[in-house]
Amino acid sequence: MKKKTTEEKVLQVQTVMTYALMIGILVLCIFQMPKITAFLQEYGDMMKAALPVR
């Protein structure tokens, strides 16, 4: 059994973290859909006000 290099370990950890993050976001999105939709609309309006379209 060959010893893993540090780079391989880091890559594996990053991959696991990315998957965990994506799954977490997915679950949050499913539960928070109405809040997120309202927030995005509000945020969109704020961005339009802050950045006038030329």
C-alpha distance matrix in Angstrom:
0.0 3.8 6.5 9.1 12.4 15.5 17.0 14.5 14.9 18.6 18.9 17.2 19.6 22.5 22.0 22.0 25.0 26.8 26.5 27.6 30.5 31.6 31.7 33.5 36.0 36.5 37.4 39.6 41.4 42.1 43.6 45.3 46.6 50.3 49.7 47.5 50.1 52.9 50.9 50.1 53.8 54.9 52.4 53.5 57.1 56.3 54.6 57.6 59.9 57.9 57.4 60.7 60.4 62.4
3.8 0.0 3.8 6.3 9.1 12.5 14.0 11.9 12.8 16.3 16.7 15.8 18.2 20.8 20.7 21.2 23.9 25.6 25.8 27.1 29.6 30.8 31.3 33.1 35.3 36.1 37.2 39.2 40.8 42.0 43.5 44.9 46.1 49.8 49.0 46.6 49.2 51.9 49.8 48.9 52.6 53.6 50.9 52.0 55.6 54.6 52.7 55.8 58.0 55.9 55.3 58.6 58.3 60.2
6.5 3.8 0.0 3.8 6.4 9.4 11.6 10.0 10.2 13.6 14.7 14.0 15.8 18.6 19.0 19.4 21.7 23.7 24.3 25.3 27.6 29.2 29.9 31.3 33.5 34.7 35.7 37.4 39.2 40.6 41.9 43.1 44.5 48.1 47.1 44.7 47.5 50.0 47.7 46.9 50.7 51.4 48.7 50.0 53.5 52.4 50.6 53.7 55.8 53.5 53.1 56.5 56.4 58.3
9.1 6.3 3.8 0.0 3.8 6.5 8.1 6.3 6.7 10.1 11.0 10.5 12.5 15.0 15.5 16.2 18.4 20.2 21.0 22.2 24.3 25.9 26.8 28.2 30.2 31.5 32.7 34.3 36.0 37.5 38.9 39.9 41.3 44.8 43.8 41.3 44.0 46.6 44.2 43.3 47.1 47.9 45.1 46.3 49.8 48.7 46.9 50.0 52.1 49.9 49.4 52.8 52.6 54.6
12.4 9.1 6.4 3.8 0.0 3.8 5.4 5.4 6.5 8.8 10.0 10.9 12.6 14.4 15.6 16.9 18.5 20.1 21.6 22.8 24.4 26.0 27.5 28.7 30.3 31.9 33.4 34.6 36.2 38.0 39.4 40.2 41.4 44.9 43.6 41.0 43.7 46.1 43.5 42.6 46.3 47.0 44.0 45.1 48.6 47.3 45.3 48.5 50.5 48.1 47.5 50.9 50.8 52.6
15.5 12.5 9.4 6.5 3.8 0.0 3.8 5.5 5.1 6.1 8.6 9.9 10.5 12.2 14.2 15.4 16.3 18.1 20.0 21.0 22.2 24.2 25.8 26.6 28.2 30.1 31.5 32.4 34.1 36.1 37.4 37.8 39.3 42.6 41.1 38.5 41.3 43.6 40.8 40.0 43.8 44.2 41.2 42.5 45.9 44.4 42.5 45.8 47.6 45.1 44.7 48.2 48.3 50.2
17.0 14.0 11.6 8.1 5.4 3.8 0.0 3.8 5.4 5.1 6.1 8.6 9.9 10.5 12.2 14.3 15.2 16.3 18.4 19.9 20.7 22.4 24.3 25.4 26.6 28.4 30.2 31.1 32.4 34.6 36.1 36.4 37.5 40.9 39.5 36.7 39.3 41.7 39.0 37.9 41.5 42.2 39.1 40.1 43.6 42.3 40.1 43.2 45.3 42.8 42.2 45.6 45.5 47.3
14.5 11.9 10.0 6.3 5.4 5.5 3.8 0.0 3.8 5.5 5.1 6.1 8.6 9.8 10.5 12.3 14.1 15.2 16.6 18.3 19.8 21.1 22.6 24.1 25.6 27.0 28.7 30.0 31.3 33.2 34.8 35.5 36.6 40.1 39.0 36.3 38.8 41.4 39.0 37.9 41.5 42.4 39.5 40.5 44.1 43.0 41.0 44.0 46.3 44.0 43.4 46.7 46.5 48.4
14.9 12.8 10.2 6.7 6.5 5.1 5.4 3.8 0.0 3.8 5.4 5.1 6.1 8.6 9.9 10.6 12.2 14.1 15.5 16.4 18.1 20.0 21.2 22.3 24.1 25.7 27.0 28.2 30.0 31.8 33.1 33.8 35.2 38.7 37.5 35.0 37.8 40.2 37.7 36.9 40.7 41.4 38.6 39.9 43.4 42.2 40.5 43.7 45.7 43.5 43.2 46.7 46.7 48.8
18.6 16.3 13.6 10.1 8.8 6.1 5.1 5.5 3.8 0.0 3.8 5.4 5.1 6.1 8.6 9.9 10.4 12.1 14.3 15.2 16.1 18.1 19.9 20.7 22.1 24.1 25.6 26.4 28.0 30.1 31.4 31.8 33.2 36.5 35.1 32.4 35.2 37.5 34.8 34.0 37.8 38.3 35.4 36.7 40.2 38.9 37.0 40.3 42.3 39.9 39.6 43.1 43.2 45.3
18.9 16.7 14.7 11.0 10.0 8.6 6.1 5.1 5.4 3.8 0.0 3.8 5.5 5.1 6.2 8.7 9.8 10.4 12.4 14.2 15.1 16.4 18.4 19.7 20.9 22.4 24.3 25.5 26.6 28.7 30.4 30.8 31.8 35.3 34.2 31.3 33.8 36.4 33.9 32.8 36.5 37.4 34.5 35.5 39.0 38.0 36.1 39.1 41.3 39.2 38.6 42.0 41.8 43.8
17.2 15.8 14.0 10.5 10.9 9.9 8.6 6.1 5.1 5.4 3.8 0.0 3.8 5.4 5.1 6.2 8.6 9.8 10.7 12.3 14.1 15.4 16.7 18.2 19.9 21.2 22.7 24.2 25.6 27.3 28.9 29.8 30.9 34.5 33.6 31.0 33.6 36.2 34.0 33.1 36.8 37.8 35.2 36.3 39.9 39.1 37.4 40.4 42.7 40.8 40.4 43.8 43.6 45.9
19.6 18.2 15.8 12.5 12.6 10.5 9.9 8.6 6.1 5.1 5.5 3.8 0.0 3.8 5.4 5.2 6.0 8.5 10.0 10.5 12.0 14.2 15.4 16.2 18.1 19.8 21.0 22.1 23.9 25.8 27.0 27.7 29.2 32.6 31.4 29.0 31.9 34.2 31.9 31.3 35.1 35.7 33.2 34.6 38.1 37.1 35.6 38.8 40.8 38.9 38.8 42.3 42.4 44.8
22.5 20.8 18.6 15.0 14.4 12.2 10.5 9.8 8.6 6.1 5.1 5.4 3.8 0.0 3.8 5.5 5.0 6.0 8.6 9.8 10.3 12.1 14.2 15.0 16.1 18.1 19.8 20.6 22.0 24.2 25.7 26.0 27.2 30.6 29.3 26.6 29.3 31.7 29.3 28.4 32.1 32.9 30.1 31.4 34.9 33.9 32.2 35.4 37.5 35.5 35.3 38.7 38.8 41.1
22.0 20.7 19.0 15.5 15.6 14.2 12.2 10.5 9.9 8.6 6.2 5.1 5.4 3.8 0.0 3.8 5.4 5.1 6.3 8.6 9.8 10.6 12.4 14.1 15.3 16.5 18.4 19.8 20.9 22.7 24.6 25.3 26.2 29.8 29.0 26.2 28.7 31.4 29.3 28.3 31.9 33.1 30.6 31.6 35.2 34.6 32.9 35.8 38.2 36.5 36.1 39.4 39.1 41.6
22.0 21.2 19.4 16.2 16.9 15.4 14.3 12.3 10.6 9.9 8.7 6.2 5.2 5.5 3.8 0.0 3.8 5.5 5.2 6.1 8.5 10.0 10.6 12.1 14.2 15.3 16.5 18.2 19.8 21.3 22.7 23.8 25.1 28.7 27.9 25.6 28.3 30.9 29.0 28.3 32.0 33.1 30.8 32.2 35.7 35.1 33.8 36.8 39.1 37.5 37.5 40.8 40.8 43.4
25.0 23.9 21.7 18.4 18.5 16.3 15.2 14.1 12.2 10.4 9.8 8.6 6.0 5.0 5.4 3.8 0.0 3.8 5.5 5.0 6.0 8.5 9.9 10.3 12.0 14.1 15.2 16.1 17.9 19.9 21.1 21.7 23.2 26.6 25.4 23.0 26.0 28.3 26.1 25.6 29.4 30.2 27.8 29.4 32.8 32.0 30.8 34.0 36.0 34.4 34.5 37.9 38.1 40.8
26.8 25.6 23.7 20.2 20.1 18.1 16.3 15.2 14.1 12.1 10.4 9.8 8.5 6.0 5.1 5.5 3.8 0.0 3.8 5.5 5.1 6.1 8.6 9.7 10.5 12.2 14.2 15.2 16.2 18.4 20.1 20.5 21.4 24.9 23.9 21.2 23.8 26.4 24.3 23.4 27.1 28.2 25.7 26.9 30.5 29.9 28.4 31.5 33.8 32.2 32.1 35.4 35.3 38.0
26.5 25.8 24.3 21.0 21.6 20.0 18.4 16.6 15.5 14.3 12.4 10.7 10.0 8.6 6.3 5.2 5.5 3.8 0.0 3.8 5.4 5.1 6.1 8.4 9.9 10.5 12.3 14.1 15.2 16.6 18.6 19.6 20.4 24.1 23.7 21.2 23.6 26.5 24.9 24.0 27.6 29.0 27.0 28.1 31.7 31.5 30.2 33.0 35.5 34.3 34.2 37.3 37.1 39.9
27.6 27.1 25.3 22.2 22.8 21.0 19.9 18.3 16.4 15.2 14.2 12.3 10.5 9.8 8.6 6.1 5.0 5.5 3.8 0.0 3.8 5.5 5.2 6.0 8.5 9.8 10.6 12.1 14.0 15.5 16.7 17.8 19.3 22.9 22.1 20.1 22.9 25.5 23.8 23.5 27.2 28.2 26.4 28.0 31.4 31.0 30.1 33.1 35.3 34.1 34.5 37.7 37.8 40.8
30.5 29.6 27.6 24.3 24.4 22.2 20.7 19.8 18.1 16.1 15.1 14.1 12.0 10.3 9.8 8.5 6.0 5.1 5.4 3.8 0.0 3.8 5.5 5.0 6.1 8.5 9.9 10.4 12.0 14.2 15.4 15.8 17.2 20.6 19.5 17.1 20.1 22.5 20.5 20.2 23.9 24.8 22.8 24.4 27.8 27.3 26.4 29.5 31.6 30.3 30.7 34.0 34.2 37.2
31.6 30.8 29.2 25.9 26.0 24.2 22.4 21.1 20.0 18.1 16.4 15.4 14.2 12.1 10.6 10.0 8.5 6.1 5.1 5.5 3.8 0.0 3.8 5.4 5.1 6.1 8.7 9.8 10.4 12.3 14.4 14.9 15.6 19.2 18.7 16.1 18.5 21.4 19.8 19.0 22.6 24.1 22.2 23.3 26.8 26.8 25.8 28.5 31.0 30.1 30.1 33.1 33.0 36.0
31.7 31.3 29.9 26.8 27.5 25.8 24.3 22.6 21.2 19.9 18.4 16.7 15.4 14.2 12.4 10.6 9.9 8.6 6.1 5.2 5.5 3.8 0.0 3.8 5.5 5.0 6.2 8.6 9.8 10.7 12.5 14.0 15.0 18.7 18.6 16.5 19.0 21.9 20.8 20.4 23.9 25.4 24.0 25.3 28.7 28.8 28.2 30.9 33.2 32.6 32.9 35.8 35.7 38.9
33.5 33.1 31.3 28.2 28.7 26.6 25.4 24.1 22.3 20.7 19.7 18.2 16.2 15.0 14.1 12.1 10.3 9.7 8.4 6.0 5.0 5.4 3.8 0.0 3.8 5.4 5.2 6.1 8.5 10.0 10.8 11.9 13.6 17.1 16.3 14.7 17.7 20.1 18.7 18.9 22.4 23.5 22.2 23.9 27.1 27.0 26.7 29.6 31.6 30.9 31.6 34.6 35.0 38.2
36.0 35.3 33.5 30.2 30.3 28.2 26.6 25.6 24.1 22.1 20.9 19.9 18.1 16.1 15.3 14.2 12.0 10.5 9.9 8.5 6.1 5.1 5.5 3.8 0.0 3.8 5.5 5.0 5.9 8.6 9.9 10.0 11.1 14.6 13.8 11.6 14.4 17.0 15.5 15.3 18.9 20.1 18.7 20.3 23.5 23.5 23.1 25.9 28.1 27.5 28.1 31.0 31.3 34.6
36.5 36.1 34.7 31.5 31.9 30.1 28.4 27.0 25.7 24.1 22.4 21.2 19.8 18.1 16.5 15.3 14.1 12.2 10.5 9.8 8.5 6.1 5.0 5.4 3.8 0.0 3.8 5.5 5.1 6.3 8.8 9.9 10.2 14.0 14.2 12.1 14.3 17.3 16.7 16.2 19.4 21.2 20.3 21.4 24.6 25.2 24.8 27.2 29.6 29.4 29.8 32.5 32.4 35.7
37.4 37.2 35.7 32.7 33.4 31.5 30.2 28.7 27.0 25.6 24.3 22.7 21.0 19.8 18.4 16.5 15.2 14.2 12.3 10.6 9.9 8.7 6.2 5.2 5.5 3.8 0.0 3.8 5.4 5.2 6.4 8.5 9.9 13.5 13.7 12.6 15.0 17.7 17.3 17.6 20.7 22.2 21.6 23.2 26.1 26.6 26.7 29.2 31.3 31.2 32.0 34.7 34.8 38.3
39.6 39.2 37.4 34.3 34.6 32.4 31.1 30.0 28.2 26.4 25.5 24.2 22.1 20.6 19.8 18.2 16.1 15.2 14.1 12.1 10.4 9.8 8.6 6.1 5.0 5.5 3.8 0.0 3.8 5.5 5.2 5.8 8.0 11.2 10.5 9.5 12.6 14.7 14.0 14.8 17.9 19.0 18.5 20.4 23.1 23.4 23.8 26.4 28.2 28.1 29.2 31.9 32.4 36.0
41.4 40.8 39.2 36.0 36.2 34.1 32.4 31.3 30.0 28.0 26.6 25.6 23.9 22.0 20.9 19.8 17.9 16.2 15.2 14.0 12.0 10.4 9.8 8.5 5.9 5.1 5.4 3.8 0.0 3.8 5.5 5.1 5.3 9.0 9.2 7.4 9.7 12.5 12.2 12.3 15.3 17.0 16.6 18.0 20.8 21.6 21.8 24.1 26.2 26.4 27.2 29.7 29.9 33.4
42.1 42.0 40.6 37.5 38.0 36.1 34.6 33.2 31.8 30.1 28.7 27.3 25.8 24.2 22.7 21.3 19.9 18.4 16.6 15.5 14.2 12.3 10.7 10.0 8.6 6.3 5.2 5.5 3.8 0.0 3.8 5.7 5.6 9.1 10.4 9.7 11.3 14.1 14.7 15.0 17.4 19.3 19.5 20.7 23.3 24.5 24.9 26.9 29.0 29.6 30.3 32.6 32.6 36.2
43.6 43.5 41.9 38.9 39.4 37.4 36.1 34.8 33.1 31.4 30.4 28.9 27.0 25.7 24.6 22.7 21.1 20.1 18.6 16.7 15.4 14.4 12.5 10.8 9.9 8.8 6.4 5.2 5.5 3.8 0.0 3.8 5.8 8.3 9.0 9.5 11.7 13.6 14.2 15.4 17.7 19.0 19.6 21.3 23.6 24.4 25.3 27.5 29.2 29.8 31.0 33.3 33.8 37.4
45.3 44.9 43.1 39.9 40.2 37.8 36.4 35.5 33.8 31.8 30.8 29.8 27.7 26.0 25.3 23.8 21.7 20.5 19.6 17.8 15.8 14.9 14.0 11.9 10.0 9.9 8.5 5.8 5.1 5.7 3.8 0.0 3.8 5.8 5.4 6.0 8.5 10.1 10.4 12.0 14.3 15.3 15.9 17.8 19.9 20.7 21.8 23.9 25.5 26.1 27.5 29.8 30.5 34.2
46.6 46.1 44.5 41.3 41.4 39.3 37.5 36.6 35.2 33.2 31.8 30.9 29.2 27.2 26.2 25.1 23.2 21.4 20.4 19.3 17.2 15.6 15.0 13.6 11.1 10.2 9.9 8.0 5.3 5.6 5.8 3.8 0.0 3.8 5.5 5.1 6.1 8.6 9.8 10.4 12.3 14.2 15.0 16.1 18.4 19.7 20.6 22.3 24.3 25.2 26.2 28.2 28.5 32.2
50.3 49.8 48.1 44.8 44.9 42.6 40.9 40.1 38.7 36.5 35.3 34.5 32.6 30.6 29.8 28.7 26.6 24.9 24.1 22.9 20.6 19.2 18.7 17.1 14.6 14.0 13.5 11.2 9.0 9.1 8.3 5.8 3.8 0.0 3.8 5.5 5.2 6.2 8.5 10.0 10.8 12.4 14.1 15.3 16.8 18.4 19.9 21.3 22.8 24.2 25.6 27.3 27.8 31.5
49.7 49.0 47.1 43.8 43.6 41.1 39.5 39.0 37.5 35.1 34.2 33.6 31.4 29.3 29.0 27.9 25.4 23.9 23.7 22.1 19.5 18.7 18.6 16.3 13.8 14.2 13.7 10.5 9.2 10.4 9.0 5.4 5.5 3.8 0.0 3.8 5.5 5.2 6.0 8.6 10.0 10.5 11.9 14.0 15.4 16.3 18.0 19.9 21.1 22.1 23.8 25.9 26.8 30.6
47.5 46.6 44.7 41.3 41.0 38.5 36.7 36.3 35.0 32.4 31.3 31.0 29.0 26.6 26.2 25.6 23.0 21.2 21.2 20.1 17.1 16.1 16.5 14.7 11.6 12.1 12.6 9.5 7.4 9.7 9.5 6.0 5.1 5.5 3.8 0.0 3.8 5.4 5.0 6.0 8.5 9.7 10.1 11.8 14.1 14.9 15.9 18.0 19.7 20.3 21.6 23.9 24.5 28.2
50.1 49.2 47.5 44.0 43.7 41.3 39.3 38.8 37.8 35.2 33.8 33.6 31.9 29.3 28.7 28.3 26.0 23.8 23.6 22.9 20.1 18.5 19.0 17.7 14.4 14.3 15.0 12.6 9.7 11.3 11.7 8.5 6.1 5.2 5.5 3.8 0.0 3.8 5.4 5.2 6.3 8.6 9.8 10.4 12.4 14.2 15.2 16.5 18.5 19.8 20.7 22.5 22.8 26.5
52.9 51.9 50.0 46.6 46.1 43.6 41.7 41.4 40.2 37.5 36.4 36.2 34.2 31.7 31.4 30.9 28.3 26.4 26.5 25.5 22.5 21.4 21.9 20.1 17.0 17.3 17.7 14.7 12.5 14.1 13.6 10.1 8.6 6.2 5.2 5.4 3.8 0.0 3.8 5.5 5.2 6.2 8.5 9.9 10.8 12.4 14.2 15.5 16.7 18.3 19.9 21.5 22.3 26.1
50.9 49.8 47.7 44.2 43.5 40.8 39.0 39.0 37.7 34.8 33.9 34.0 31.9 29.3 29.3 29.0 26.1 24.3 24.9 23.8 20.5 19.8 20.8 18.7 15.5 16.7 17.3 14.0 12.2 14.7 14.2 10.4 9.8 8.5 6.0 5.0 5.4 3.8 0.0 3.8 5.5 5.1 5.9 8.4 9.9 10.4 12.0 14.1 15.2 16.1 17.8 20.0 21.1 24.9
50.1 48.9 46.9 43.3 42.6 40.0 37.9 37.9 36.9 34.0 32.8 33.1 31.3 28.4 28.3 28.3 25.6 23.4 24.0 23.5 20.2 19.0 20.4 18.9 15.3 16.2 17.6 14.8 12.3 15.0 15.4 12.0 10.4 10.0 8.6 6.0 5.2 5.5 3.8 0.0 3.8 5.4 4.9 5.9 8.5 9.6 10.2 12.0 14.0 14.8 15.8 17.9 18.5 22.3
53.8 52.6 50.7 47.1 46.3 43.8 41.5 41.5 40.7 37.8 36.5 36.8 35.1 32.1 31.9 32.0 29.4 27.1 27.6 27.2 23.9 22.6 23.9 22.4 18.9 19.4 20.7 17.9 15.3 17.4 17.7 14.3 12.3 10.8 10.0 8.5 6.3 5.2 5.5 3.8 0.0 3.8 5.5 5.0 6.3 8.6 9.9 10.6 12.4 14.2 15.2 16.6 17.2 20.9
54.9 53.6 51.4 47.9 47.0 44.2 42.2 42.4 41.4 38.3 37.4 37.8 35.7 32.9 33.1 33.1 30.2 28.2 29.0 28.2 24.8 24.1 25.4 23.5 20.1 21.2 22.2 19.0 17.0 19.3 19.0 15.3 14.2 12.4 10.5 9.7 8.6 6.2 5.1 5.4 3.8 0.0 3.8 5.4 5.2 6.2 8.7 10.0 10.7 12.2 14.2 15.8 17.2 20.9
52.4 50.9 48.7 45.1 44.0 41.2 39.1 39.5 38.6 35.4 34.5 35.2 33.2 30.1 30.6 30.8 27.8 25.7 27.0 26.4 22.8 22.2 24.0 22.2 18.7 20.3 21.6 18.5 16.6 19.5 19.6 15.9 15.0 14.1 11.9 10.1 9.8 8.5 5.9 4.9 5.5 3.8 0.0 3.8 5.4 5.0 6.1 8.6 9.8 10.3 11.9 14.2 15.7 19.4
53.5 52.0 50.0 46.3 45.1 42.5 40.1 40.5 39.9 36.7 35.5 36.3 34.6 31.4 31.6 32.2 29.4 26.9 28.1 28.0 24.4 23.3 25.3 23.9 20.3 21.4 23.2 20.4 18.0 20.7 21.3 17.8 16.1 15.3 14.0 11.8 10.4 9.9 8.4 5.9 5.0 5.4 3.8 0.0 3.8 5.4 5.1 6.2 8.6 9.8 10.4 12.1 12.8 16.6
57.1 55.6 53.5 49.8 48.6 45.9 43.6 44.1 43.4 40.2 39.0 39.9 38.1 34.9 35.2 35.7 32.8 30.5 31.7 31.4 27.8 26.8 28.7 27.1 23.5 24.6 26.1 23.1 20.8 23.3 23.6 19.9 18.4 16.8 15.4 14.1 12.4 10.8 9.9 8.5 6.3 5.2 5.4 3.8 0.0 3.8 5.5 5.1 6.2 8.6 9.9 10.9 12.2 15.9
56.3 54.6 52.4 48.7 47.3 44.4 42.3 43.0 42.2 38.9 38.0 39.1 37.1 33.9 34.6 35.1 32.0 29.9 31.5 31.0 27.3 26.8 28.8 27.0 23.5 25.2 26.6 23.4 21.6 24.5 24.4 20.7 19.7 18.4 16.3 14.9 14.2 12.4 10.4 9.6 8.6 6.2 5.0 5.4 3.8 0.0 3.8 5.4 5.1 6.0 8.5 10.4 12.6 16.1
54.6 52.7 50.6 46.9 45.3 42.5 40.1 41.0 40.5 37.0 36.1 37.4 35.6 32.2 32.9 33.8 30.8 28.4 30.2 30.1 26.4 25.8 28.2 26.7 23.1 24.8 26.7 23.8 21.8 24.9 25.3 21.8 20.6 19.9 18.0 15.9 15.2 14.2 12.0 10.2 9.9 8.7 6.1 5.1 5.5 3.8 0.0 3.8 5.4 5.0 5.8 8.4 10.1 13.7
57.6 55.8 53.7 50.0 48.5 45.8 43.2 44.0 43.7 40.3 39.1 40.4 38.8 35.4 35.8 36.8 34.0 31.5 33.0 33.1 29.5 28.5 30.9 29.6 25.9 27.2 29.2 26.4 24.1 26.9 27.5 23.9 22.3 21.3 19.9 18.0 16.5 15.5 14.1 12.0 10.6 10.0 8.6 6.2 5.1 5.4 3.8 0.0 3.8 5.5 5.2 6.0 7.4 11.1
59.9 58.0 55.8 52.1 50.5 47.6 45.3 46.3 45.7 42.3 41.3 42.7 40.8 37.5 38.2 39.1 36.0 33.8 35.5 35.3 31.6 31.0 33.2 31.6 28.1 29.6 31.3 28.2 26.2 29.0 29.2 25.5 24.3 22.8 21.1 19.7 18.5 16.7 15.2 14.0 12.4 10.7 9.8 8.6 6.2 5.1 5.4 3.8 0.0 3.8 5.6 6.0 8.9 12.1
57.9 55.9 53.5 49.9 48.1 45.1 42.8 44.0 43.5 39.9 39.2 40.8 38.9 35.5 36.5 37.5 34.4 32.2 34.3 34.1 30.3 30.1 32.6 30.9 27.5 29.4 31.2 28.1 26.4 29.6 29.8 26.1 25.2 24.2 22.1 20.3 19.8 18.3 16.1 14.8 14.2 12.2 10.3 9.8 8.6 6.0 5.0 5.5 3.8 0.0 3.8 6.2 9.4 12.2
57.4 55.3 53.1 49.4 47.5 44.7 42.2 43.4 43.2 39.6 38.6 40.4 38.8 35.3 36.1 37.5 34.5 32.1 34.2 34.5 30.7 30.1 32.9 31.6 28.1 29.8 32.0 29.2 27.2 30.3 31.0 27.5 26.2 25.6 23.8 21.6 20.7 19.9 17.8 15.8 15.2 14.2 11.9 10.4 9.9 8.5 5.8 5.2 5.6 3.8 0.0 3.8 6.3 8.9
60.7 58.6 56.5 52.8 50.9 48.2 45.6 46.7 46.7 43.1 42.0 43.8 42.3 38.7 39.4 40.8 37.9 35.4 37.3 37.7 34.0 33.1 35.8 34.6 31.0 32.5 34.7 31.9 29.7 32.6 33.3 29.8 28.2 27.3 25.9 23.9 22.5 21.5 20.0 17.9 16.6 15.8 14.2 12.1 10.9 10.4 8.4 6.0 6.0 6.2 3.8 0.0 3.8 6.2
60.4 58.3 56.4 52.6 50.8 48.3 45.5 46.5 46.7 43.2 41.8 43.6 42.4 38.8 39.1 40.8 38.1 35.3 37.1 37.8 34.2 33.0 35.7 35.0 31.3 32.4 34.8 32.4 29.9 32.6 33.8 30.5 28.5 27.8 26.8 24.5 22.8 22.3 21.1 18.5 17.2 17.2 15.7 12.8 12.2 12.6 10.1 7.4 8.9 9.4 6.3 3.8 0.0 3.8
62.4 60.2 58.3 54.6 52.6 50.2 47.3 48.4 48.8 45.3 43.8 45.9 44.8 41.1 41.6 43.4 40.8 38.0 39.9 40.8 37.2 36.0 38.9 38.2 34.6 35.7 38.3 36.0 33.4 36.2 37.4 34.2 32.2 31.5 30.6 28.2 26.5 26.1 24.9 22.3 20.9 20.9 19.4 16.6 15.9 16.1 13.7 11.1 12.1 12.2 8.9 6.2 3.8 0.0
